[in-house]
């Protein structure tokens, strides 16, 4: 298990990005949260096994229809053992 902090920037508003991320996370046993940090960026904290997190990152890089991803920054975080995946 590992914890990743993912910051995604671009055209994200009104694309359903948080729901897009949450649905994929729940289907792939990833715990944590997603929240807007500004109009053009989202913060994701994701915990899971390395293989699932790698797939999750690639999914986030694509984004939902209508979104335009301009940057994805990933860093290691401290494992917090989240119980589920939430939209904050």
Buried (B, 14 or more C-beta within 10 A) or exposed (E): EEBBBBBBBBBBBEBBBBEBBBBBBEEBEBBBBBEBEEEBBBBBBBBBEEEBBEBBBEBBEEBBEEBEBEEBEBEEBEEEEBEEBBEE
